[in-house]
Amino acid sequence: MTKNCLECGEKILGRIDKKFCRDACRNAYNNRVNKEIKNIIRNTNNRLRKNYKILESLNPNQKSKTSRAKLIEAGFDFNYCTSIYTTKAGTVYYFVYNQGYLPLENDYFALVKREN
Protein backbone atom coordinates (compact mmCIF):
# COMPACT_ATOMS: atom_id res chain seq x y z
CA MET A 1 0.00 0.00 0.00
CA THR A 2 1.46 3.34 -1.06
CA LYS A 3 0.75 6.50 0.93
CA ASN A 4 1.13 10.06 -0.27
CA CYS A 5 2.27 13.11 1.68
CA LEU A 6 -0.64 15.15 3.09
CA GLU A 7 1.07 18.39 2.02
CA CYS A 8 2.69 17.85 -1.38
CA GLY A 9 1.23 14.52 -2.48
CA GLU A 10 4.59 12.83 -3.08
CA LYS A 11 4.98 9.14 -2.36
CA ILE A 12 6.06 8.45 1.24
CA LEU A 13 8.91 6.07 1.88
CA GLY A 14 9.67 4.54 5.28
CA ARG A 15 7.48 3.73 8.23
CA ILE A 16 3.87 2.80 7.61
CA ASP A 17 2.52 5.48 9.99
CA LYS A 18 4.29 8.43 8.30
CA LYS A 19 2.01 11.19 6.98
CA PHE A 20 4.60 13.50 5.41
CA CYS A 21 7.55 12.95 3.10
CA ARG A 22 9.83 15.40 4.96
CA ASP A 23 9.93 17.86 7.87
CA ALA A 24 9.29 20.86 5.61
CA CYS A 25 5.98 19.36 4.45
CA ARG A 26 4.95 18.53 8.03
CA ASN A 27 5.74 22.10 9.15
CA ALA A 28 3.96 23.70 6.18
CA TYR A 29 0.86 21.54 6.71
CA ASN A 30 0.63 22.25 10.47
CA ASN A 31 1.28 25.97 10.00
CA ARG A 32 -1.52 26.17 7.43
CA VAL A 33 -3.96 24.18 9.58
CA ASN A 34 -3.22 26.19 12.76
CA LYS A 35 -2.89 29.63 11.13
CA GLU A 36 -6.26 31.02 12.25
CA ILE A 37 -5.82 29.86 15.86
CA LYS A 38 -2.27 31.22 15.98
CA ASN A 39 -3.47 34.61 14.67
CA ILE A 40 -6.13 34.86 17.39
CA ILE A 41 -3.62 33.99 20.10
CA ARG A 42 -0.99 36.36 18.68
CA ASN A 43 -3.47 39.26 18.46
CA THR A 44 -4.75 38.66 21.99
CA ASN A 45 -1.22 38.46 23.40
CA ASN A 46 -0.27 41.66 21.59
CA ARG A 47 -3.25 43.51 23.11
CA LEU A 48 -2.44 42.17 26.60
CA ARG A 49 1.22 43.16 26.20
CA LYS A 50 0.22 46.68 25.12
CA ASN A 51 -2.21 47.05 28.04
CA TYR A 52 0.50 45.86 30.45
CA LYS A 53 3.05 48.37 29.14
CA ILE A 54 0.51 51.20 29.44
CA LEU A 55 -0.39 50.32 33.04
CA GLU A 56 3.28 49.89 33.93
CA SER A 57 4.21 53.27 32.46
CA LEU A 58 1.37 55.09 34.25
CA ASN A 59 2.08 53.32 37.56
CA PRO A 60 5.83 53.64 38.28
CA ASN A 61 5.44 53.68 42.08
CA GLN A 62 3.13 50.64 42.39
CA LYS A 63 0.13 52.81 43.37
CA SER A 64 -1.22 55.76 41.41
CA LYS A 65 -4.31 57.30 39.89
CA THR A 66 -5.14 58.09 36.27
CA SER A 67 -8.08 59.06 34.09
CA ARG A 68 -9.95 57.02 31.50
CA ALA A 69 -8.91 59.63 28.92
CA LYS A 70 -5.20 59.03 29.59
CA LEU A 71 -5.63 55.27 29.30
CA ILE A 72 -7.59 55.55 26.05
CA GLU A 73 -5.15 58.10 24.64
CA ALA A 74 -2.31 55.64 25.28
CA GLY A 75 -4.26 52.93 23.42
CA PHE A 76 -5.52 50.91 26.39
CA ASP A 77 -8.18 48.32 25.49
CA PHE A 78 -10.60 47.67 28.38
CA ASN A 79 -11.78 44.44 26.73
CA TYR A 80 -8.54 42.62 27.57
CA CYS A 81 -7.39 41.59 31.04
CA THR A 82 -5.90 38.40 32.48
CA SER A 83 -7.83 38.21 35.77
CA ILE A 84 -10.49 39.87 37.88
CA TYR A 85 -10.10 40.07 41.66
CA THR A 86 -13.04 40.82 43.96
CA THR A 87 -12.25 41.76 47.56
CA LYS A 88 -14.37 40.60 50.50
CA ALA A 89 -15.96 44.05 50.49
CA GLY A 90 -17.01 43.56 46.85
CA THR A 91 -14.45 45.88 45.24
CA VAL A 92 -13.52 44.64 41.76
CA TYR A 93 -9.95 44.99 40.44
CA TYR A 94 -9.04 44.13 36.86
CA PHE A 95 -5.53 42.82 36.24
CA VAL A 96 -3.22 42.47 33.28
CA TYR A 97 -0.78 40.03 34.82
CA ASN A 98 0.40 41.84 37.98
CA GLN A 99 -0.66 45.36 36.93
CA GLY A 100 -4.20 46.20 37.99
CA TYR A 101 -6.77 48.94 37.89
CA LEU A 102 -9.83 49.78 39.96
CA PRO A 103 -12.60 51.92 38.44
CA LEU A 104 -13.29 54.99 40.62
CA GLU A 105 -15.81 57.81 40.34
CA ASN A 106 -15.72 60.43 37.55
CA ASP A 107 -13.88 58.19 35.05
CA TYR A 108 -10.76 57.81 37.18
CA PHE A 109 -8.86 54.63 37.99
CA ALA A 110 -6.64 53.57 40.85
CA LEU A 111 -3.62 51.70 39.49
CA VAL A 112 -1.95 49.02 41.59
CA LYS A 113 0.81 46.49 41.24
CA ARG A 114 0.31 43.10 42.82
CA GLU A 115 3.41 41.46 44.28
CA ASN A 116 4.03 37.94 42.99
PyMOL CGO cylinders between C-alpha atoms (Angstrom):
from pymol import cmd
from pymol.cgo import CYLINDER

trace = [
    CYLINDER, 0.00, 0.00, 0.00, 1.46, 3.34, -1.06, 0.3, 1, 1, 1, 1, 1, 1,
    CYLINDER, 1.46, 3.34, -1.06, 0.75, 6.50, 0.93, 0.3, 1, 1, 1, 1, 1, 1,
    CYLINDER, 0.75, 6.50, 0.93, 1.13, 10.06, -0.27, 0.3, 1, 1, 1, 1, 1, 1,
    CYLINDER, 1.13, 10.06, -0.27, 2.27, 13.11, 1.68, 0.3, 1, 1, 1, 1, 1, 1,
    CYLINDER, 2.27, 13.11, 1.68, -0.64, 15.15, 3.09, 0.3, 1, 1, 1, 1, 1, 1,
    CYLINDER, -0.64, 15.15, 3.09, 1.07, 18.39, 2.02, 0.3, 1, 1, 1, 1, 1, 1,
    CYLINDER, 1.07, 18.39, 2.02, 2.69, 17.85, -1.38, 0.3, 1, 1, 1, 1, 1, 1,
    CYLINDER, 2.69, 17.85, -1.38, 1.23, 14.52, -2.48, 0.3, 1, 1, 1, 1, 1, 1,
    CYLINDER, 1.23, 14.52, -2.48, 4.59, 12.83, -3.08, 0.3, 1, 1, 1, 1, 1, 1,
    CYLINDER, 4.59, 12.83, -3.08, 4.98, 9.14, -2.36, 0.3, 1, 1, 1, 1, 1, 1,
    CYLINDER, 4.98, 9.14, -2.36, 6.06, 8.45, 1.24, 0.3, 1, 1, 1, 1, 1, 1,
    CYLINDER, 6.06, 8.45, 1.24, 8.91, 6.07, 1.88, 0.3, 1, 1, 1, 1, 1, 1,
    CYLINDER, 8.91, 6.07, 1.88, 9.67, 4.54, 5.28, 0.3, 1, 1, 1, 1, 1, 1,
    CYLINDER, 9.67, 4.54, 5.28, 7.48, 3.73, 8.23, 0.3, 1, 1, 1, 1, 1, 1,
    CYLINDER, 7.48, 3.73, 8.23, 3.87, 2.80, 7.61, 0.3, 1, 1, 1, 1, 1, 1,
    CYLINDER, 3.87, 2.80, 7.61, 2.52, 5.48, 9.99, 0.3, 1, 1, 1, 1, 1, 1,
    CYLINDER, 2.52, 5.48, 9.99, 4.29, 8.43, 8.30, 0.3, 1, 1, 1, 1, 1, 1,
    CYLINDER, 4.29, 8.43, 8.30, 2.01, 11.19, 6.98, 0.3, 1, 1, 1, 1, 1, 1,
    CYLINDER, 2.01, 11.19, 6.98, 4.60, 13.50, 5.41, 0.3, 1, 1, 1, 1, 1, 1,
    CYLINDER, 4.60, 13.50, 5.41, 7.55, 12.95, 3.10, 0.3, 1, 1, 1, 1, 1, 1,
    CYLINDER, 7.55, 12.95, 3.10, 9.83, 15.40, 4.96, 0.3, 1, 1, 1, 1, 1, 1,
    CYLINDER, 9.83, 15.40, 4.96, 9.93, 17.86, 7.87, 0.3, 1, 1, 1, 1, 1, 1,
    CYLINDER, 9.93, 17.86, 7.87, 9.29, 20.86, 5.61, 0.3, 1, 1, 1, 1, 1, 1,
    CYLINDER, 9.29, 20.86, 5.61, 5.98, 19.36, 4.45, 0.3, 1, 1, 1, 1, 1, 1,
    CYLINDER, 5.98, 19.36, 4.45, 4.95, 18.53, 8.03, 0.3, 1, 1, 1, 1, 1, 1,
    CYLINDER, 4.95, 18.53, 8.03, 5.74, 22.10, 9.15, 0.3, 1, 1, 1, 1, 1, 1,
    CYLINDER, 5.74, 22.10, 9.15, 3.96, 23.70, 6.18, 0.3, 1, 1, 1, 1, 1, 1,
    CYLINDER, 3.96, 23.70, 6.18, 0.86, 21.54, 6.71, 0.3, 1, 1, 1, 1, 1, 1,
    CYLINDER, 0.86, 21.54, 6.71, 0.63, 22.25, 10.47, 0.3, 1, 1, 1, 1, 1, 1,
    CYLINDER, 0.63, 22.25, 10.47, 1.28, 25.97, 10.00, 0.3, 1, 1, 1, 1, 1, 1,
    CYLINDER, 1.28, 25.97, 10.00, -1.52, 26.17, 7.43, 0.3, 1, 1, 1, 1, 1, 1,
    CYLINDER, -1.52, 26.17, 7.43, -3.96, 24.18, 9.58, 0.3, 1, 1, 1, 1, 1, 1,
    CYLINDER, -3.96, 24.18, 9.58, -3.22, 26.19, 12.76, 0.3, 1, 1, 1, 1, 1, 1,
    CYLINDER, -3.22, 26.19, 12.76, -2.89, 29.63, 11.13, 0.3, 1, 1, 1, 1, 1, 1,
    CYLINDER, -2.89, 29.63, 11.13, -6.26, 31.02, 12.25, 0.3, 1, 1, 1, 1, 1, 1,
    CYLINDER, -6.26, 31.02, 12.25, -5.82, 29.86, 15.86, 0.3, 1, 1, 1, 1, 1, 1,
    CYLINDER, -5.82, 29.86, 15.86, -2.27, 31.22, 15.98, 0.3, 1, 1, 1, 1, 1, 1,
    CYLINDER, -2.27, 31.22, 15.98, -3.47, 34.61, 14.67, 0.3, 1, 1, 1, 1, 1, 1,
    CYLINDER, -3.47, 34.61, 14.67, -6.13, 34.86, 17.39, 0.3, 1, 1, 1, 1, 1, 1,
    CYLINDER, -6.13, 34.86, 17.39, -3.62, 33.99, 20.10, 0.3, 1, 1, 1, 1, 1, 1,
    CYLINDER, -3.62, 33.99, 20.10, -0.99, 36.36, 18.68, 0.3, 1, 1, 1, 1, 1, 1,
    CYLINDER, -0.99, 36.36, 18.68, -3.47, 39.26, 18.46, 0.3, 1, 1, 1, 1, 1, 1,
    CYLINDER, -3.47, 39.26, 18.46, -4.75, 38.66, 21.99, 0.3, 1, 1, 1, 1, 1, 1,
    CYLINDER, -4.75, 38.66, 21.99, -1.22, 38.46, 23.40, 0.3, 1, 1, 1, 1, 1, 1,
    CYLINDER, -1.22, 38.46, 23.40, -0.27, 41.66, 21.59, 0.3, 1, 1, 1, 1, 1, 1,
    CYLINDER, -0.27, 41.66, 21.59, -3.25, 43.51, 23.11, 0.3, 1, 1, 1, 1, 1, 1,
    CYLINDER, -3.25, 43.51, 23.11, -2.44, 42.17, 26.60, 0.3, 1, 1, 1, 1, 1, 1,
    CYLINDER, -2.44, 42.17, 26.60, 1.22, 43.16, 26.20, 0.3, 1, 1, 1, 1, 1, 1,
    CYLINDER, 1.22, 43.16, 26.20, 0.22, 46.68, 25.12, 0.3, 1, 1, 1, 1, 1, 1,
    CYLINDER, 0.22, 46.68, 25.12, -2.21, 47.05, 28.04, 0.3, 1, 1, 1, 1, 1, 1,
    CYLINDER, -2.21, 47.05, 28.04, 0.50, 45.86, 30.45, 0.3, 1, 1, 1, 1, 1, 1,
    CYLINDER, 0.50, 45.86, 30.45, 3.05, 48.37, 29.14, 0.3, 1, 1, 1, 1, 1, 1,
    CYLINDER, 3.05, 48.37, 29.14, 0.51, 51.20, 29.44, 0.3, 1, 1, 1, 1, 1, 1,
    CYLINDER, 0.51, 51.20, 29.44, -0.39, 50.32, 33.04, 0.3, 1, 1, 1, 1, 1, 1,
    CYLINDER, -0.39, 50.32, 33.04, 3.28, 49.89, 33.93, 0.3, 1, 1, 1, 1, 1, 1,
    CYLINDER, 3.28, 49.89, 33.93, 4.21, 53.27, 32.46, 0.3, 1, 1, 1, 1, 1, 1,
    CYLINDER, 4.21, 53.27, 32.46, 1.37, 55.09, 34.25, 0.3, 1, 1, 1, 1, 1, 1,
    CYLINDER, 1.37, 55.09, 34.25, 2.08, 53.32, 37.56, 0.3, 1, 1, 1, 1, 1, 1,
    CYLINDER, 2.08, 53.32, 37.56, 5.83, 53.64, 38.28, 0.3, 1, 1, 1, 1, 1, 1,
    CYLINDER, 5.83, 53.64, 38.28, 5.44, 53.68, 42.08, 0.3, 1, 1, 1, 1, 1, 1,
    CYLINDER, 5.44, 53.68, 42.08, 3.13, 50.64, 42.39, 0.3, 1, 1, 1, 1, 1, 1,
    CYLINDER, 3.13, 50.64, 42.39, 0.13, 52.81, 43.37, 0.3, 1, 1, 1, 1, 1, 1,
    CYLINDER, 0.13, 52.81, 43.37, -1.22, 55.76, 41.41, 0.3, 1, 1, 1, 1, 1, 1,
    CYLINDER, -1.22, 55.76, 41.41, -4.31, 57.30, 39.89, 0.3, 1, 1, 1, 1, 1, 1,
    CYLINDER, -4.31, 57.30, 39.89, -5.14, 58.09, 36.27, 0.3, 1, 1, 1, 1, 1, 1,
    CYLINDER, -5.14, 58.09, 36.27, -8.08, 59.06, 34.09, 0.3, 1, 1, 1, 1, 1, 1,
    CYLINDER, -8.08, 59.06, 34.09, -9.95, 57.02, 31.50, 0.3, 1, 1, 1, 1, 1, 1,
    CYLINDER, -9.95, 57.02, 31.50, -8.91, 59.63, 28.92, 0.3, 1, 1, 1, 1, 1, 1,
    CYLINDER, -8.91, 59.63, 28.92, -5.20, 59.03, 29.59, 0.3, 1, 1, 1, 1, 1, 1,
    CYLINDER, -5.20, 59.03, 29.59, -5.63, 55.27, 29.30, 0.3, 1, 1, 1, 1, 1, 1,
    CYLINDER, -5.63, 55.27, 29.30, -7.59, 55.55, 26.05, 0.3, 1, 1, 1, 1, 1, 1,
    CYLINDER, -7.59, 55.55, 26.05, -5.15, 58.10, 24.64, 0.3, 1, 1, 1, 1, 1, 1,
    CYLINDER, -5.15, 58.10, 24.64, -2.31, 55.64, 25.28, 0.3, 1, 1, 1, 1, 1, 1,
    CYLINDER, -2.31, 55.64, 25.28, -4.26, 52.93, 23.42, 0.3, 1, 1, 1, 1, 1, 1,
    CYLINDER, -4.26, 52.93, 23.42, -5.52, 50.91, 26.39, 0.3, 1, 1, 1, 1, 1, 1,
    CYLINDER, -5.52, 50.91, 26.39, -8.18, 48.32, 25.49, 0.3, 1, 1, 1, 1, 1, 1,
    CYLINDER, -8.18, 48.32, 25.49, -10.60, 47.67, 28.38, 0.3, 1, 1, 1, 1, 1, 1,
    CYLINDER, -10.60, 47.67, 28.38, -11.78, 44.44, 26.73, 0.3, 1, 1, 1, 1, 1, 1,
    CYLINDER, -11.78, 44.44, 26.73, -8.54, 42.62, 27.57, 0.3, 1, 1, 1, 1, 1, 1,
    CYLINDER, -8.54, 42.62, 27.57, -7.39, 41.59, 31.04, 0.3, 1, 1, 1, 1, 1, 1,
    CYLINDER, -7.39, 41.59, 31.04, -5.90, 38.40, 32.48, 0.3, 1, 1, 1, 1, 1, 1,
    CYLINDER, -5.90, 38.40, 32.48, -7.83, 38.21, 35.77, 0.3, 1, 1, 1, 1, 1, 1,
    CYLINDER, -7.83, 38.21, 35.77, -10.49, 39.87, 37.88, 0.3, 1, 1, 1, 1, 1, 1,
    CYLINDER, -10.49, 39.87, 37.88, -10.10, 40.07, 41.66, 0.3, 1, 1, 1, 1, 1, 1,
    CYLINDER, -10.10, 40.07, 41.66, -13.04, 40.82, 43.96, 0.3, 1, 1, 1, 1, 1, 1,
    CYLINDER, -13.04, 40.82, 43.96, -12.25, 41.76, 47.56, 0.3, 1, 1, 1, 1, 1, 1,
    CYLINDER, -12.25, 41.76, 47.56, -14.37, 40.60, 50.50, 0.3, 1, 1, 1, 1, 1, 1,
    CYLINDER, -14.37, 40.60, 50.50, -15.96, 44.05, 50.49, 0.3, 1, 1, 1, 1, 1, 1,
    CYLINDER, -15.96, 44.05, 50.49, -17.01, 43.56, 46.85, 0.3, 1, 1, 1, 1, 1, 1,
    CYLINDER, -17.01, 43.56, 46.85, -14.45, 45.88, 45.24, 0.3, 1, 1, 1, 1, 1, 1,
    CYLINDER, -14.45, 45.88, 45.24, -13.52, 44.64, 41.76, 0.3, 1, 1, 1, 1, 1, 1,
    CYLINDER, -13.52, 44.64, 41.76, -9.95, 44.99, 40.44, 0.3, 1, 1, 1, 1, 1, 1,
    CYLINDER, -9.95, 44.99, 40.44, -9.04, 44.13, 36.86, 0.3, 1, 1, 1, 1, 1, 1,
    CYLINDER, -9.04, 44.13, 36.86, -5.53, 42.82, 36.24, 0.3, 1, 1, 1, 1, 1, 1,
    CYLINDER, -5.53, 42.82, 36.24, -3.22, 42.47, 33.28, 0.3, 1, 1, 1, 1, 1, 1,
    CYLINDER, -3.22, 42.47, 33.28, -0.78, 40.03, 34.82, 0.3, 1, 1, 1, 1, 1, 1,
    CYLINDER, -0.78, 40.03, 34.82, 0.40, 41.84, 37.98, 0.3, 1, 1, 1, 1, 1, 1,
    CYLINDER, 0.40, 41.84, 37.98, -0.66, 45.36, 36.93, 0.3, 1, 1, 1, 1, 1, 1,
    CYLINDER, -0.66, 45.36, 36.93, -4.20, 46.20, 37.99, 0.3, 1, 1, 1, 1, 1, 1,
    CYLINDER, -4.20, 46.20, 37.99, -6.77, 48.94, 37.89, 0.3, 1, 1, 1, 1, 1, 1,
    CYLINDER, -6.77, 48.94, 37.89, -9.83, 49.78, 39.96, 0.3, 1, 1, 1, 1, 1, 1,
    CYLINDER, -9.83, 49.78, 39.96, -12.60, 51.92, 38.44, 0.3, 1, 1, 1, 1, 1, 1,
    CYLINDER, -12.60, 51.92, 38.44, -13.29, 54.99, 40.62, 0.3, 1, 1, 1, 1, 1, 1,
    CYLINDER, -13.29, 54.99, 40.62, -15.81, 57.81, 40.34, 0.3, 1, 1, 1, 1, 1, 1,
    CYLINDER, -15.81, 57.81, 40.34, -15.72, 60.43, 37.55, 0.3, 1, 1, 1, 1, 1, 1,
    CYLINDER, -15.72, 60.43, 37.55, -13.88, 58.19, 35.05, 0.3, 1, 1, 1, 1, 1, 1,
    CYLINDER, -13.88, 58.19, 35.05, -10.76, 57.81, 37.18, 0.3, 1, 1, 1, 1, 1, 1,
    CYLINDER, -10.76, 57.81, 37.18, -8.86, 54.63, 37.99, 0.3, 1, 1, 1, 1, 1, 1,
    CYLINDER, -8.86, 54.63, 37.99, -6.64, 53.57, 40.85, 0.3, 1, 1, 1, 1, 1, 1,
    CYLINDER, -6.64, 53.57, 40.85, -3.62, 51.70, 39.49, 0.3, 1, 1, 1, 1, 1, 1,
    CYLINDER, -3.62, 51.70, 39.49, -1.95, 49.02, 41.59, 0.3, 1, 1, 1, 1, 1, 1,
    CYLINDER, -1.95, 49.02, 41.59, 0.81, 46.49, 41.24, 0.3, 1, 1, 1, 1, 1, 1,
    CYLINDER, 0.81, 46.49, 41.24, 0.31, 43.10, 42.82, 0.3, 1, 1, 1, 1, 1, 1,
    CYLINDER, 0.31, 43.10, 42.82, 3.41, 41.46, 44.28, 0.3, 1, 1, 1, 1, 1, 1,
    CYLINDER, 3.41, 41.46, 44.28, 4.03, 37.94, 42.99, 0.3, 1, 1, 1, 1, 1, 1,
]
cmd.load_cgo(trace, "trace")
